[in-house]
Amino acid sequence: MAHSPVQSAGTSPAKTALTAGQTYAWCACGRSITQPFCDGSHQGTGIDPVVFTAEADTEVWLCLCKRTLSALTCDGSHKKQPDNE
């Protein structure tokens, strides 16, 4: 089954504080208003958020361009986008 196109939610990552033991849902579709986290806007797109539990209190750079190959964290893929050259 095909899914709707993934939308970019930004051209740089979001520095995000995570709390150990807390569960998060990273938006994978790019439609959420509460980026980088899911607000349910993916309903009907065939794209599900990436749900994870933080293992430690930490700060991470979460992807907003939605093209990262390391789902969740920024891998620099936004630098390869035409609108960021």
mmCIF file of the N, C-alpha and C atoms, coordinates in Angstrom:
data_MODEL
# 
_entry.id   MODEL 
# 
loop_
_atom_site.group_PDB 
_atom_site.id 
_atom_site.type_symbol 
_atom_site.label_atom_id 
_atom_site.label_alt_id 
_atom_site.label_comp_id 
_atom_site.label_asym_id 
_atom_site.label_entity_id 
_atom_site.label_seq_id 
_atom_site.pdbx_PDB_ins_code 
_atom_site.Cartn_x 
_atom_site.Cartn_y 
_atom_site.Cartn_z 
_atom_site.occupancy 
_atom_site.B_iso_or_equiv 
_atom_site.pdbx_formal_charge 
_atom_site.auth_seq_id 
_atom_site.auth_comp_id 
_atom_site.auth_asym_id 
_atom_site.auth_atom_id 
_atom_site.pdbx_PDB_model_num 
ATOM 1   N N  . MET A 1 1  ? 0.837  -1.180 0.000  1.00 0.00 ? 1  MET A N  1 
ATOM 2   C CA . MET A 1 1  ? 0.000  0.000  0.000  1.00 0.00 ? 1  MET A CA 1 
ATOM 3   C C  . MET A 1 1  ? 0.882  1.243  0.000  1.00 0.00 ? 1  MET A C  1 
ATOM 4   N N  . ALA A 1 2  ? 0.640  2.152  -0.920 1.00 0.00 ? 2  ALA A N  1 
ATOM 5   C CA . ALA A 1 2  ? 1.388  3.398  -0.997 1.00 0.00 ? 2  ALA A CA 1 
ATOM 6   C C  . ALA A 1 2  ? 0.918  4.358  0.088  1.00 0.00 ? 2  ALA A C  1 
ATOM 7   N N  . HIS A 1 3  ? 1.804  5.249  0.460  1.00 0.00 ? 3  HIS A N  1 
ATOM 8   C CA . HIS A 1 3  ? 1.421  6.247  1.451  1.00 0.00 ? 3  HIS A CA 1 
ATOM 9   C C  . HIS A 1 3  ? 1.538  7.641  0.846  1.00 0.00 ? 3  HIS A C  1 
ATOM 10  N N  . SER A 1 4  ? 0.976  8.610  1.530  1.00 0.00 ? 4  SER A N  1 
ATOM 11  C CA . SER A 1 4  ? 1.056  10.004 1.103  1.00 0.00 ? 4  SER A CA 1 
ATOM 12  C C  . SER A 1 4  ? 2.507  10.465 1.124  1.00 0.00 ? 4  SER A C  1 
ATOM 13  N N  . PRO A 1 5  ? 2.824  11.497 0.353  1.00 0.00 ? 5  PRO A N  1 
ATOM 14  C CA . PRO A 1 5  ? 4.197  12.013 0.381  1.00 0.00 ? 5  PRO A CA 1 
ATOM 15  C C  . PRO A 1 5  ? 4.565  12.560 1.760  1.00 0.00 ? 5  PRO A C  1 
ATOM 16  N N  . VAL A 1 6  ? 5.815  12.379 2.123  1.00 0.00 ? 6  VAL A N  1 
ATOM 17  C CA . VAL A 1 6  ? 6.339  12.937 3.367  1.00 0.00 ? 6  VAL A CA 1 
ATOM 18  C C  . VAL A 1 6  ? 6.607  14.413 3.115  1.00 0.00 ? 6  VAL A C  1 
ATOM 19  N N  . GLN A 1 7  ? 6.231  15.253 4.062  1.00 0.00 ? 7  GLN A N  1 
ATOM 20  C CA . GLN A 1 7  ? 6.451  16.693 3.938  1.00 0.00 ? 7  GLN A CA 1 
ATOM 21  C C  . GLN A 1 7  ? 7.598  17.124 4.837  1.00 0.00 ? 7  GLN A C  1 
ATOM 22  N N  . SER A 1 8  ? 8.413  18.041 4.358  1.00 0.00 ? 8  SER A N  1 
ATOM 23  C CA . SER A 1 8  ? 9.468  18.612 5.185  1.00 0.00 ? 8  SER A CA 1 
ATOM 24  C C  . SER A 1 8  ? 8.829  19.579 6.171  1.00 0.00 ? 8  SER A C  1 
ATOM 25  N N  . ALA A 1 9  ? 9.272  19.529 7.417  1.00 0.00 ? 9  ALA A N  1 
ATOM 26  C CA . ALA A 1 9  ? 8.744  20.434 8.437  1.00 0.00 ? 9  ALA A CA 1 
ATOM 27  C C  . ALA A 1 9  ? 9.760  21.507 8.790  1.00 0.00 ? 9  ALA A C  1 
ATOM 28  N N  . GLY A 1 10 ? 10.890 21.512 8.108  1.00 0.00 ? 10 GLY A N  1 
ATOM 29  C CA . GLY A 1 10 ? 11.915 22.508 8.388  1.00 0.00 ? 10 GLY A CA 1 
ATOM 30  C C  . GLY A 1 10 ? 13.189 22.207 7.640  1.00 0.00 ? 10 GLY A C  1 
ATOM 31  N N  . THR A 1 11 ? 14.096 23.166 7.644  1.00 0.00 ? 11 THR A N  1 
ATOM 32  C CA . THR A 1 11 ? 15.350 23.010 6.910  1.00 0.00 ? 11 THR A CA 1 
ATOM 33  C C  . THR A 1 11 ? 16.549 22.835 7.829  1.00 0.00 ? 11 THR A C  1 
ATOM 34  N N  . SER A 1 12 ? 16.285 22.653 9.110  1.00 0.00 ? 12 SER A N  1 
ATOM 35  C CA . SER A 1 12 ? 17.348 22.362 10.064 1.00 0.00 ? 12 SER A CA 1 
ATOM 36  C C  . SER A 1 12 ? 16.752 21.540 11.195 1.00 0.00 ? 12 SER A C  1 
ATOM 37  N N  . PRO A 1 13 ? 17.581 20.841 11.975 1.00 0.00 ? 13 PRO A N  1 
ATOM 38  C CA . PRO A 1 13 ? 17.056 19.992 13.042 1.00 0.00 ? 13 PRO A CA 1 
ATOM 39  C C  . PRO A 1 13 ? 16.584 20.808 14.248 1.00 0.00 ? 13 PRO A C  1 
ATOM 40  N N  . ALA A 1 14 ? 15.835 20.150 15.123 1.00 0.00 ? 14 ALA A N  1 
ATOM 41  C CA . ALA A 1 14 ? 15.335 20.781 16.340 1.00 0.00 ? 14 ALA A CA 1 
ATOM 42  C C  . ALA A 1 14 ? 16.093 20.226 17.543 1.00 0.00 ? 14 ALA A C  1 
ATOM 43  N N  . LYS A 1 15 ? 16.786 21.110 18.283 1.00 0.00 ? 15 LYS A N  1 
ATOM 44  C CA . LYS A 1 15 ? 17.466 20.688 19.506 1.00 0.00 ? 15 LYS A CA 1 
ATOM 45  C C  . LYS A 1 15 ? 16.384 20.406 20.538 1.00 0.00 ? 15 LYS A C  1 
ATOM 46  N N  . THR A 1 16 ? 16.375 19.182 21.068 1.00 0.00 ? 16 THR A N  1 
ATOM 47  C CA . THR A 1 16 ? 15.277 18.720 21.913 1.00 0.00 ? 16 THR A CA 1 
ATOM 48  C C  . THR A 1 16 ? 15.790 18.039 23.165 1.00 0.00 ? 16 THR A C  1 
ATOM 49  N N  . ALA A 1 17 ? 15.270 18.449 24.311 1.00 0.00 ? 17 ALA A N  1 
ATOM 50  C CA . ALA A 1 17 ? 15.613 17.812 25.584 1.00 0.00 ? 17 ALA A CA 1 
ATOM 51  C C  . ALA A 1 17 ? 14.694 16.619 25.800 1.00 0.00 ? 17 ALA A C  1 
ATOM 52  N N  . LEU A 1 18 ? 15.290 15.481 26.112 1.00 0.00 ? 18 LEU A N  1 
ATOM 53  C CA . LEU A 1 18 ? 14.529 14.265 26.387 1.00 0.00 ? 18 LEU A CA 1 
ATOM 54  C C  . LEU A 1 18 ? 14.706 13.884 27.852 1.00 0.00 ? 18 LEU A C  1 
ATOM 55  N N  . THR A 1 19 ? 13.662 13.298 28.423 1.00 0.00 ? 19 THR A N  1 
ATOM 56  C CA . THR A 1 19 ? 13.677 12.875 29.817 1.00 0.00 ? 19 THR A CA 1 
ATOM 57  C C  . THR A 1 19 ? 13.717 11.357 29.894 1.00 0.00 ? 19 THR A C  1 
ATOM 58  N N  . ALA A 1 20 ? 14.639 10.818 30.660 1.00 0.00 ? 20 ALA A N  1 
ATOM 59  C CA . ALA A 1 20 ? 14.793 9.369  30.804 1.00 0.00 ? 20 ALA A CA 1 
ATOM 60  C C  . ALA A 1 20 ? 13.471 8.724  31.197 1.00 0.00 ? 20 ALA A C  1 
ATOM 61  N N  . GLY A 1 21 ? 13.131 7.639  30.506 1.00 0.00 ? 21 GLY A N  1 
ATOM 62  C CA . GLY A 1 21 ? 11.927 6.877  30.806 1.00 0.00 ? 21 GLY A CA 1 
ATOM 63  C C  . GLY A 1 21 ? 10.657 7.406  30.163 1.00 0.00 ? 21 GLY A C  1 
ATOM 64  N N  . GLN A 1 22 ? 10.715 8.605  29.572 1.00 0.00 ? 22 GLN A N  1 
ATOM 65  C CA . GLN A 1 22 ? 9.521  9.168  28.931 1.00 0.00 ? 22 GLN A CA 1 
ATOM 66  C C  . GLN A 1 22 ? 9.408  8.662  27.498 1.00 0.00 ? 22 GLN A C  1 
ATOM 67  N N  . THR A 1 23 ? 8.184  8.369  27.075 1.00 0.00 ? 23 THR A N  1 
ATOM 68  C CA . THR A 1 23 ? 7.927  7.894  25.723 1.00 0.00 ? 23 THR A CA 1 
ATOM 69  C C  . THR A 1 23 ? 7.548  9.074  24.836 1.00 0.00 ? 23 THR A C  1 
ATOM 70  N N  . TYR A 1 24 ? 8.118  9.091  23.650 1.00 0.00 ? 24 TYR A N  1 
ATOM 71  C CA . TYR A 1 24 ? 7.893  10.159 22.674 1.00 0.00 ? 24 TYR A CA 1 
ATOM 72  C C  . TYR A 1 24 ? 7.450  9.548  21.354 1.00 0.00 ? 24 TYR A C  1 
ATOM 73  N N  . ALA A 1 25 ? 6.777  10.339 20.524 1.00 0.00 ? 25 ALA A N  1 
ATOM 74  C CA . ALA A 1 25 ? 6.394  9.918  19.175 1.00 0.00 ? 25 ALA A CA 1 
ATOM 75  C C  . ALA A 1 25 ? 6.909  10.986 18.208 1.00 0.00 ? 25 ALA A C  1 
ATOM 76  N N  . TRP A 1 26 ? 7.986  10.658 17.483 1.00 0.00 ? 26 TRP A N  1 
ATOM 77  C CA . TRP A 1 26 ? 8.585  11.570 16.514 1.00 0.00 ? 26 TRP A CA 1 
ATOM 78  C C  . TRP A 1 26 ? 7.749  11.583 15.250 1.00 0.00 ? 26 TRP A C  1 
ATOM 79  N N  . CYS A 1 27 ? 7.384  12.756 14.791 1.00 0.00 ? 27 CYS A N  1 
ATOM 80  C CA . CYS A 1 27 ? 6.593  12.899 13.565 1.00 0.00 ? 27 CYS A CA 1 
ATOM 81  C C  . CYS A 1 27 ? 7.433  12.475 12.363 1.00 0.00 ? 27 CYS A C  1 
ATOM 82  N N  . ALA A 1 28 ? 6.940  11.512 11.605 1.00 0.00 ? 28 ALA A N  1 
ATOM 83  C CA . ALA A 1 28 ? 7.645  11.032 10.421 1.00 0.00 ? 28 ALA A CA 1 
ATOM 84  C C  . ALA A 1 28 ? 7.018  11.549 9.125  1.00 0.00 ? 28 ALA A C  1 
ATOM 85  N N  . CYS A 1 29 ? 5.819  12.137 9.220  1.00 0.00 ? 29 CYS A N  1 
ATOM 86  C CA . CYS A 1 29 ? 5.115  12.580 8.016  1.00 0.00 ? 29 CYS A CA 1 
ATOM 87  C C  . CYS A 1 29 ? 5.371  14.046 7.684  1.00 0.00 ? 29 CYS A C  1 
ATOM 88  N N  . GLY A 1 30 ? 5.758  14.842 8.684  1.00 0.00 ? 30 GLY A N  1 
ATOM 89  C CA . GLY A 1 30 ? 6.024  16.256 8.477  1.00 0.00 ? 30 GLY A CA 1 
ATOM 90  C C  . GLY A 1 30 ? 4.808  17.154 8.635  1.00 0.00 ? 30 GLY A C  1 
ATOM 91  N N  . ARG A 1 31 ? 3.655  16.592 8.948  1.00 0.00 ? 31 ARG A N  1 
ATOM 92  C CA . ARG A 1 31 ? 2.416  17.372 9.022  1.00 0.00 ? 31 ARG A CA 1 
ATOM 93  C C  . ARG A 1 31 ? 2.093  17.920 10.413 1.00 0.00 ? 31 ARG A C  1 
ATOM 94  N N  . SER A 1 32 ? 2.715  17.405 11.432 1.00 0.00 ? 32 SER A N  1 
ATOM 95  C CA . SER A 1 32 ? 2.398  17.790 12.805 1.00 0.00 ? 32 SER A CA 1 
ATOM 96  C C  . SER A 1 32 ? 2.691  19.263 13.074 1.00 0.00 ? 32 SER A C  1 
ATOM 97  N N  . ILE A 1 33 ? 1.811  19.908 13.792 1.00 0.00 ? 33 ILE A N  1 
ATOM 98  C CA . ILE A 1 33 ? 2.027  21.294 14.202 1.00 0.00 ? 33 ILE A CA 1 
ATOM 99  C C  . ILE A 1 33 ? 2.944  21.339 15.422 1.00 0.00 ? 33 ILE A C  1 
ATOM 100 N N  . THR A 1 34 ? 3.070  20.228 16.132 1.00 0.00 ? 34 THR A N  1 
ATOM 101 C CA . THR A 1 34 ? 3.887  20.176 17.347 1.00 0.00 ? 34 THR A CA 1 
ATOM 102 C C  . THR A 1 34 ? 5.257  19.551 17.066 1.00 0.00 ? 34 THR A C  1 
ATOM 103 N N  . GLN A 1 35 ? 5.872  19.894 15.927 1.00 0.00 ? 35 GLN A N  1 
ATOM 104 C CA . GLN A 1 35 ? 7.185  19.369 15.545 1.00 0.00 ? 35 GLN A CA 1 
ATOM 105 C C  . GLN A 1 35 ? 8.186  19.547 16.672 1.00 0.00 ? 35 GLN A C  1 
ATOM 106 N N  . PRO A 1 36 ? 9.061  18.587 16.876 1.00 0.00 ? 36 PRO A N  1 
ATOM 107 C CA . PRO A 1 36 ? 9.299  17.405 16.059 1.00 0.00 ? 36 PRO A CA 1 
ATOM 108 C C  . PRO A 1 36 ? 8.434  16.212 16.444 1.00 0.00 ? 36 PRO A C  1 
ATOM 109 N N  . PHE A 1 37 ? 7.440  16.459 17.293 1.00 0.00 ? 37 PHE A N  1 
ATOM 110 C CA . PHE A 1 37 ? 6.624  15.350 17.785 1.00 0.00 ? 37 PHE A CA 1 
ATOM 111 C C  . PHE A 1 37 ? 5.280  15.259 17.086 1.00 0.00 ? 37 PHE A C  1 
ATOM 112 N N  . CYS A 1 38 ? 4.696  14.086 17.123 1.00 0.00 ? 38 CYS A N  1 
ATOM 113 C CA . CYS A 1 38 ? 3.441  13.766 16.467 1.00 0.00 ? 38 CYS A CA 1 
ATOM 114 C C  . CYS A 1 38 ? 2.247  14.394 17.199 1.00 0.00 ? 38 CYS A C  1 
ATOM 115 N N  . ASP A 1 39 ? 1.299  14.909 16.418 1.00 0.00 ? 39 ASP A N  1 
ATOM 116 C CA . ASP A 1 39 ? 0.040  15.400 16.980 1.00 0.00 ? 39 ASP A CA 1 
ATOM 117 C C  . ASP A 1 39 ? -1.160 14.667 16.390 1.00 0.00 ? 39 ASP A C  1 
ATOM 118 N N  . GLY A 1 40 ? -0.886 13.577 15.649 1.00 0.00 ? 40 GLY A N  1 
ATOM 119 C CA . GLY A 1 40 ? -1.951 12.785 15.051 1.00 0.00 ? 40 GLY A CA 1 
ATOM 120 C C  . GLY A 1 40 ? -2.303 13.194 13.629 1.00 0.00 ? 40 GLY A C  1 
ATOM 121 N N  . SER A 1 41 ? -1.617 14.186 13.078 1.00 0.00 ? 41 SER A N  1 
ATOM 122 C CA . SER A 1 41 ? -1.910 14.673 11.725 1.00 0.00 ? 41 SER A CA 1 
ATOM 123 C C  . SER A 1 41 ? -1.636 13.637 10.639 1.00 0.00 ? 41 SER A C  1 
ATOM 124 N N  . HIS A 1 42 ? -0.945 12.565 10.978 1.00 0.00 ? 42 HIS A N  1 
ATOM 125 C CA . HIS A 1 42 ? -0.616 11.522 10.003 1.00 0.00 ? 42 HIS A CA 1 
ATOM 126 C C  . HIS A 1 42 ? -1.812 10.622 9.679  1.00 0.00 ? 42 HIS A C  1 
ATOM 127 N N  . GLN A 1 43 ? -2.882 10.723 10.422 1.00 0.00 ? 43 GLN A N  1 
ATOM 128 C CA . GLN A 1 43 ? -4.040 9.847  10.220 1.00 0.00 ? 43 GLN A CA 1 
ATOM 129 C C  . GLN A 1 43 ? -4.457 9.845  8.750  1.00 0.00 ? 43 GLN A C  1 
ATOM 130 N N  . GLY A 1 44 ? -4.539 8.670  8.173  1.00 0.00 ? 44 GLY A N  1 
ATOM 131 C CA . GLY A 1 44 ? -4.953 8.501  6.785  1.00 0.00 ? 44 GLY A CA 1 
ATOM 132 C C  . GLY A 1 44 ? -3.833 8.626  5.771  1.00 0.00 ? 44 GLY A C  1 
ATOM 133 N N  . THR A 1 45 ? -2.600 8.893  6.217  1.00 0.00 ? 45 THR A N  1 
ATOM 134 C CA . THR A 1 45 ? -1.492 9.057  5.273  1.00 0.00 ? 45 THR A CA 1 
ATOM 135 C C  . THR A 1 45 ? -0.756 7.753  5.005  1.00 0.00 ? 45 THR A C  1 
ATOM 136 N N  . GLY A 1 46 ? -0.908 6.781  5.903  1.00 0.00 ? 46 GLY A N  1 
ATOM 137 C CA . GLY A 1 46 ? -0.142 5.546  5.781  1.00 0.00 ? 46 GLY A CA 1 
ATOM 138 C C  . GLY A 1 46 ? 1.255  5.688  6.360  1.00 0.00 ? 46 GLY A C  1 
ATOM 139 N N  . ILE A 1 47 ? 1.542  6.808  7.000  1.00 0.00 ? 47 ILE A N  1 
ATOM 140 C CA . ILE A 1 47 ? 2.850  7.062  7.624  1.00 0.00 ? 47 ILE A CA 1 
ATOM 141 C C  . ILE A 1 47 ? 2.640  7.109  9.128  1.00 0.00 ? 47 ILE A C  1 
ATOM 142 N N  . ASP A 1 48 ? 3.360  6.287  9.862  1.00 0.00 ? 48 ASP A N  1 
ATOM 143 C CA . ASP A 1 48 ? 3.233  6.248  11.312 1.00 0.00 ? 48 ASP A CA 1 
ATOM 144 C C  . ASP A 1 48 ? 4.396  6.972  11.977 1.00 0.00 ? 48 ASP A C  1 
ATOM 145 N N  . PRO A 1 49 ? 4.165  7.561  13.145 1.00 0.00 ? 49 PRO A N  1 
ATOM 146 C CA . PRO A 1 49 ? 5.257  8.185  13.878 1.00 0.00 ? 49 PRO A CA 1 
ATOM 147 C C  . PRO A 1 49 ? 6.220  7.117  14.396 1.00 0.00 ? 49 PRO A C  1 
ATOM 148 N N  . VAL A 1 50 ? 7.405  7.540  14.761 1.00 0.00 ? 50 VAL A N  1 
ATOM 149 C CA . VAL A 1 50 ? 8.387  6.642  15.361 1.00 0.00 ? 50 VAL A CA 1 
ATOM 150 C C  . VAL A 1 50 ? 8.287  6.837  16.873 1.00 0.00 ? 50 VAL A C  1 
ATOM 151 N N  . VAL A 1 51 ? 7.824  5.808  17.567 1.00 0.00 ? 51 VAL A N  1 
ATOM 152 C CA . VAL A 1 51 ? 7.641  5.875  19.013 1.00 0.00 ? 51 VAL A CA 1 
ATOM 153 C C  . VAL A 1 51 ? 8.897  5.318  19.683 1.00 0.00 ? 51 VAL A C  1 
ATOM 154 N N  . PHE A 1 52 ? 9.402  6.060  20.676 1.00 0.00 ? 52 PHE A N  1 
ATOM 155 C CA . PHE A 1 52 ? 10.608 5.624  21.387 1.00 0.00 ? 52 PHE A CA 1 
ATOM 156 C C  . PHE A 1 52 ? 10.560 6.108  22.830 1.00 0.00 ? 52 PHE A C  1 
ATOM 157 N N  . THR A 1 53 ? 11.336 5.445  23.676 1.00 0.00 ? 53 THR A N  1 
ATOM 158 C CA . THR A 1 53 ? 11.478 5.829  25.075 1.00 0.00 ? 53 THR A CA 1 
ATOM 159 C C  . THR A 1 53 ? 12.913 6.279  25.303 1.00 0.00 ? 53 THR A C  1 
ATOM 160 N N  . ALA A 1 54 ? 13.063 7.464  25.868 1.00 0.00 ? 54 ALA A N  1 
ATOM 161 C CA . ALA A 1 54 ? 14.400 7.999  26.137 1.00 0.00 ? 54 ALA A CA 1 
ATOM 162 C C  . ALA A 1 54 ? 15.085 7.153  27.202 1.00 0.00 ? 54 ALA A C  1 
ATOM 163 N N  . GLU A 1 55 ? 16.321 6.784  26.944 1.00 0.00 ? 55 GLU A N  1 
ATOM 164 C CA . GLU A 1 55 ? 17.082 5.967  27.885 1.00 0.00 ? 55 GLU A CA 1 
ATOM 165 C C  . GLU A 1 55 ? 17.791 6.807  28.941 1.00 0.00 ? 55 GLU A C  1 
ATOM 166 N N  . ALA A 1 56 ? 17.965 8.095  28.664 1.00 0.00 ? 56 ALA A N  1 
ATOM 167 C CA . ALA A 1 56 ? 18.663 8.983  29.601 1.00 0.00 ? 56 ALA A CA 1 
ATOM 168 C C  . ALA A 1 56 ? 18.160 10.408 29.417 1.00 0.00 ? 56 ALA A C  1 
ATOM 169 N N  . ASP A 1 57 ? 18.377 11.245 30.413 1.00 0.00 ? 57 ASP A N  1 
ATOM 170 C CA . ASP A 1 57 ? 18.128 12.670 30.250 1.00 0.00 ? 57 ASP A CA 1 
ATOM 171 C C  . ASP A 1 57 ? 19.214 13.177 29.315 1.00 0.00 ? 57 ASP A C  1 
ATOM 172 N N  . THR A 1 58 ? 18.814 13.730 28.192 1.00 0.00 ? 58 THR A N  1 
ATOM 173 C CA . THR A 1 58 ? 19.798 14.147 27.191 1.00 0.00 ? 58 THR A CA 1 
ATOM 174 C C  . THR A 1 58 ? 19.189 15.170 26.250 1.00 0.00 ? 58 THR A C  1 
ATOM 175 N N  . GLU A 1 59 ? 20.037 15.812 25.465 1.00 0.00 ? 59 GLU A N  1 
ATOM 176 C CA . GLU A 1 59 ? 19.592 16.681 24.391 1.00 0.00 ? 59 GLU A CA 1 
ATOM 177 C C  . GLU A 1 59 ? 20.014 16.034 23.080 1.00 0.00 ? 59 GLU A C  1 
ATOM 178 N N  . VAL A 1 60 ? 19.095 16.043 22.114 1.00 0.00 ? 60 VAL A N  1 
ATOM 179 C CA . VAL A 1 60 ? 19.361 15.466 20.800 1.00 0.00 ? 60 VAL A CA 1 
ATOM 180 C C  . VAL A 1 60 ? 18.892 16.444 19.730 1.00 0.00 ? 60 VAL A C  1 
ATOM 181 N N  . TRP A 1 61 ? 19.403 16.254 18.537 1.00 0.00 ? 61 TRP A N  1 
ATOM 182 C CA . TRP A 1 61 ? 18.962 17.045 17.384 1.00 0.00 ? 61 TRP A CA 1 
ATOM 183 C C  . TRP A 1 61 ? 18.027 16.160 16.563 1.00 0.00 ? 61 TRP A C  1 
ATOM 184 N N  . LEU A 1 62 ? 16.726 16.441 16.635 1.00 0.00 ? 62 LEU A N  1 
ATOM 185 C CA . LEU A 1 62 ? 15.741 15.641 15.916 1.00 0.00 ? 62 LEU A CA 1 
ATOM 186 C C  . LEU A 1 62 ? 15.485 16.236 14.531 1.00 0.00 ? 62 LEU A C  1 
ATOM 187 N N  . CYS A 1 63 ? 15.395 15.357 13.557 1.00 0.00 ? 63 CYS A N  1 
ATOM 188 C CA . CYS A 1 63 ? 15.225 15.740 12.157 1.00 0.00 ? 63 CYS A CA 1 
ATOM 189 C C  . CYS A 1 63 ? 13.869 16.404 11.923 1.00 0.00 ? 63 CYS A C  1 
ATOM 190 N N  . LEU A 1 64 ? 13.886 17.499 11.161 1.00 0.00 ? 64 LEU A N  1 
ATOM 191 C CA . LEU A 1 64 ? 12.643 18.150 10.729 1.00 0.00 ? 64 LEU A CA 1 
ATOM 192 C C  . LEU A 1 64 ? 12.430 18.038 9.223  1.00 0.00 ? 64 LEU A C  1 
ATOM 193 N N  . CYS A 1 65 ? 13.499 17.785 8.460  1.00 0.00 ? 65 CYS A N  1 
ATOM 194 C CA . CYS A 1 65 ? 13.325 17.676 7.008  1.00 0.00 ? 65 CYS A CA 1 
ATOM 195 C C  . CYS A 1 65 ? 12.685 16.344 6.625  1.00 0.00 ? 65 CYS A C  1 
ATOM 196 N N  . LYS A 1 66 ? 12.713 15.384 7.550  1.00 0.00 ? 66 LYS A N  1 
ATOM 197 C CA . LYS A 1 66 ? 12.092 14.055 7.394  1.00 0.00 ? 66 LYS A CA 1 
ATOM 198 C C  . LYS A 1 66 ? 12.784 13.198 6.341  1.00 0.00 ? 66 LYS A C  1 
ATOM 199 N N  . ARG A 1 67 ? 14.017 13.537 5.989  1.00 0.00 ? 67 ARG A N  1 
ATOM 200 C CA . ARG A 1 67 ? 14.764 12.757 5.009  1.00 0.00 ? 67 ARG A CA 1 
ATOM 201 C C  . ARG A 1 67 ? 15.962 12.033 5.624  1.00 0.00 ? 67 ARG A C  1 
ATOM 202 N N  . THR A 1 68 ? 16.108 12.118 6.936  1.00 0.00 ? 68 THR A N  1 
ATOM 203 C CA . THR A 1 68 ? 17.220 11.456 7.610  1.00 0.00 ? 68 THR A CA 1 
ATOM 204 C C  . THR A 1 68 ? 17.184 9.953  7.370  1.00 0.00 ? 68 THR A C  1 
ATOM 205 N N  . LEU A 1 69 ? 18.327 9.361  7.255  1.00 0.00 ? 69 LEU A N  1 
ATOM 206 C CA . LEU A 1 69 ? 18.411 7.911  7.097  1.00 0.00 ? 69 LEU A CA 1 
ATOM 207 C C  . LEU A 1 69 ? 18.523 7.226  8.454  1.00 0.00 ? 69 LEU A C  1 
ATOM 208 N N  . SER A 1 70 ? 18.616 8.028  9.521  1.00 0.00 ? 70 SER A N  1 
ATOM 209 C CA . SER A 1 70 ? 18.740 7.474  10.870 1.00 0.00 ? 70 SER A CA 1 
ATOM 210 C C  . SER A 1 70 ? 17.492 7.764  11.700 1.00 0.00 ? 70 SER A C  1 
ATOM 211 N N  . ALA A 1 71 ? 16.344 7.726  11.079 1.00 0.00 ? 71 ALA A N  1 
ATOM 212 C CA . ALA A 1 71 ? 15.042 8.030  11.685 1.00 0.00 ? 71 ALA A CA 1 
ATOM 213 C C  . ALA A 1 71 ? 15.112 8.560  13.102 1.00 0.00 ? 71 ALA A C  1 
ATOM 214 N N  . LEU A 1 72 ? 14.721 9.712  13.257 1.00 0.00 ? 72 LEU A N  1 
ATOM 215 C CA . LEU A 1 72 ? 14.687 10.527 14.474 1.00 0.00 ? 72 LEU A CA 1 
ATOM 216 C C  . LEU A 1 72 ? 15.750 11.603 14.421 1.00 0.00 ? 72 LEU A C  1 
ATOM 217 N N  . THR A 1 73 ? 17.010 11.189 14.517 1.00 0.00 ? 73 THR A N  1 
ATOM 218 C CA . THR A 1 73 ? 18.070 12.179 14.669 1.00 0.00 ? 73 THR A CA 1 
ATOM 219 C C  . THR A 1 73 ? 18.578 12.675 13.320 1.00 0.00 ? 73 THR A C  1 
ATOM 220 N N  . CYS A 1 74 ? 19.027 13.904 13.325 1.00 0.00 ? 74 CYS A N  1 
ATOM 221 C CA . CYS A 1 74 ? 19.541 14.537 12.113 1.00 0.00 ? 74 CYS A CA 1 
ATOM 222 C C  . CYS A 1 74 ? 20.828 13.851 11.655 1.00 0.00 ? 74 CYS A C  1 
ATOM 223 N N  . ASP A 1 75 ? 20.902 13.575 10.356 1.00 0.00 ? 75 ASP A N  1 
ATOM 224 C CA . ASP A 1 75 ? 22.132 13.024 9.786  1.00 0.00 ? 75 ASP A CA 1 
ATOM 225 C C  . ASP A 1 75 ? 22.712 13.960 8.727  1.00 0.00 ? 75 ASP A C  1 
ATOM 226 N N  . GLY A 1 76 ? 22.187 15.190 8.673  1.00 0.00 ? 76 GLY A N  1 
ATOM 227 C CA . GLY A 1 76 ? 22.679 16.176 7.716  1.00 0.00 ? 76 GLY A CA 1 
ATOM 228 C C  . GLY A 1 76 ? 21.977 16.147 6.373  1.00 0.00 ? 76 GLY A C  1 
ATOM 229 N N  . SER A 1 77 ? 20.961 15.310 6.211  1.00 0.00 ? 77 SER A N  1 
ATOM 230 C CA . SER A 1 77 ? 20.260 15.199 4.937  1.00 0.00 ? 77 SER A CA 1 
ATOM 231 C C  . SER A 1 77 ? 19.653 16.525 4.493  1.00 0.00 ? 77 SER A C  1 
ATOM 232 N N  . HIS A 1 78 ? 19.288 17.406 5.430  1.00 0.00 ? 78 HIS A N  1 
ATOM 233 C CA . HIS A 1 78 ? 18.699 18.688 5.073  1.00 0.00 ? 78 HIS A CA 1 
ATOM 234 C C  . HIS A 1 78 ? 19.677 19.560 4.274  1.00 0.00 ? 78 HIS A C  1 
ATOM 235 N N  . LYS A 1 79 ? 20.947 19.315 4.433  1.00 0.00 ? 79 LYS A N  1 
ATOM 236 C CA . LYS A 1 79 ? 21.960 20.091 3.714  1.00 0.00 ? 79 LYS A CA 1 
ATOM 237 C C  . LYS A 1 79 ? 21.999 19.723 2.232  1.00 0.00 ? 79 LYS A C  1 
ATOM 238 N N  . LYS A 1 80 ? 21.425 18.573 1.889  1.00 0.00 ? 80 LYS A N  1 
ATOM 239 C CA . LYS A 1 80 ? 21.427 18.088 0.505  1.00 0.00 ? 80 LYS A CA 1 
ATOM 240 C C  . LYS A 1 80 ? 20.146 18.472 -0.237 1.00 0.00 ? 80 LYS A C  1 
ATOM 241 N N  . GLN A 1 81 ? 19.240 19.194 0.415  1.00 0.00 ? 81 GLN A N  1 
ATOM 242 C CA . GLN A 1 81 ? 17.981 19.578 -0.197 1.00 0.00 ? 81 GLN A CA 1 
ATOM 243 C C  . GLN A 1 81 ? 18.177 20.832 -1.041 1.00 0.00 ? 81 GLN A C  1 
ATOM 244 N N  . PRO A 1 82 ? 17.501 20.912 -2.197 1.00 0.00 ? 82 PRO A N  1 
ATOM 245 C CA . PRO A 1 82 ? 17.650 22.069 -3.102 1.00 0.00 ? 82 PRO A CA 1 
ATOM 246 C C  . PRO A 1 82 ? 17.383 23.411 -2.422 1.00 0.00 ? 82 PRO A C  1 
ATOM 247 N N  . ASP A 1 83 ? 16.442 23.464 -1.480 1.00 0.00 ? 83 ASP A N  1 
ATOM 248 C CA . ASP A 1 83 ? 16.108 24.719 -0.823 1.00 0.00 ? 83 ASP A CA 1 
ATOM 249 C C  . ASP A 1 83 ? 17.122 25.115 0.244  1.00 0.00 ? 83 ASP A C  1 
ATOM 250 N N  . ASN A 1 84 ? 18.144 24.303 0.460  1.00 0.00 ? 84 ASN A N  1 
ATOM 251 C CA . ASN A 1 84 ? 19.137 24.577 1.491  1.00 0.00 ? 84 ASN A CA 1 
ATOM 252 C C  . ASN A 1 84 ? 20.539 24.716 0.900  1.00 0.00 ? 84 ASN A C  1 
ATOM 253 N N  . GLU A 1 85 ? 20.629 24.762 -0.401 1.00 0.00 ? 85 GLU A N  1 
ATOM 254 C CA . GLU A 1 85 ? 21.945 24.843 -1.049 1.00 0.00 ? 85 GLU A CA 1 
ATOM 255 C C  . GLU A 1 85 ? 22.369 26.288 -1.202 1.00 0.00 ? 85 GLU A C  1 
# 
